[in-house]
Amino acid sequence: MKLILITIALQSMGVFFTGSYTGQGTPAENPKGEGIGCFEFNLKTGEIHNIDYIEQRNPSYMVISEDKKYLYAVEETNQNLQPRLYAYKVGENGTLSTINSQPIQGDYACHLAIIDNNLVLASYMSGNLLSYPINKDGSIEPYSQEIKHKGVGPNKDRQEAAHAHMIYPFANNQMYAVDLTLDTAKAYQWKEKEQKWEATPSLDISINPGSGARHMVMDTNQKFAYILGELTGEIFVADLTEGEPSIVQKISFIPENHDGAIGGAAIRMHPNGKFLYASNRGSDTIAVFKIDTQSKQLSLVRHQSTYGKTPRDFNIHPEGKWLIAANQDSNSLVVFEINTNDGTLQKKSTLKVNTPVNINWL
C-alpha cells in the first residue's frame, strides 16, 4: 500500500483528498479513477497539484475525523463484489496508512458520517444504514446495528424501493438519514444505555412525494434544514423552531433555460451562513442562493457553470474563500474563488483528475 507524502512548507498551502470511481459496479459512464487522491492547494492563488494516490476500489465518499487524525472511505459497489469500509491514519507528515477495514452488508454504499464514537454508513440500492463502533486508535469494529428502510415512491423508475442516500449528524448524538424514495430525512437518536439508534419520527422532515430527497444541510443553529430534491431539482426549506418540522419554502435550483435531465447532487452552506450552493448534473451548474438573515429562506443569485460534466460533488474550504467542484464525467477538478459579499463564483484553475466524485479538506 502506498503512503501519501505531503510536505506543507508554507502557511499558504492546504491539503484536500478526493474520492473517485475506479471501475466495476459504479454509476459513472467511464470510471477510470486511481483511488484516493491527495492534493496540495495554494490558498492564495487557488492552484492545485496532485501529491499521490492510494489505491482503493471506488472510494466514492469519505469523511475525516474532527481531530484530523483519521480518514474513512466506503467502497461503492454491489454486494456480490464484497465491498468494504476502510479506516486510514493521517500522520503528522500527512501520510495516509491503512488501519483496518470491515465488510459492508449492503449495495452501493454512498455516504457516511462520524457521530461521537460511531461511523454510520448509508447504502443506496439496499436502502439500509450500518453503524460501526470506532475505537480510540481510529480502527473500526464490525457493524453493531443495521437499520433497514422500506417503502416505494411515485417515481416508478427511481423510487421502486427504499434508497438511503445521506447521513447528517445534528444536535446531541442525533442523525438524519435522507432517503430518496421515502422523500424524508428520517431522524434517529443514539441511546447510550442500549448502545443503539432509535427512530424519533416526530423530528422527521418530509418533502413533496417524488422529489427524491438526496442530501441536506442545516444552518449553524440547527433551526432550519435545507433538503435537496434530486429528481425535481428543488430545495425544500424546513423550519424546525416549533418542534415538528414544517416546510416553509420550495425553490428550484435548475436554470430556466435547461430542458434536459435533472440530476441534483450536492448541497453545501458557506461557512459564514449567508449563502447556499447546490449542483445539478443535468445542466452541469452550481446554483448560488442568498440566505435571508431573518426568515432563513432562499433567493437565487445566479447559476454558475462548473466548466465540466457531472458535478457530483463540490466542497468549500473552511475559511470560505474557495470552492472546488468535482466533474465526474469530464475528469476534472475546477477551483472557484468565492466572493464573500454576494456569494458568486469566479473560476481560478482546473486540473485533470480521473472520475472524481468527492472532496474532503484536511
Secondary structure, DSSP 8 states (H G I E B T S, - for coil): ---------STTEEEEEEEE--SSS-S-SS----SEEEEEEETTT--EEEEEEE--S----EEE-TTSSEEEEE--S-GGG--EEEEEEE-TTS-EEEEEEEE--SSSEEEEEEETTEEEEEETTTTEEEEEEB-TTS-B-S--EEEE-----S-TTT-SS--EEEEEEETTTEEEEEETTTTEEEEEEEETTTTEEEE-GGG-EE--TTS-EEEEEE-TTSSEEEEEETTTTEEEEEE-TTSS-EEEEEEE-S-TT--S---EEEEEE-TTSSEEEEEETTTTEEEEEEE-TTT--EEEEEEEE-SSS-EEEEEE-TTSSEEEEEEGGGTEEEEEEE-TTT--EEEEEEEE-SSEEEEEE-
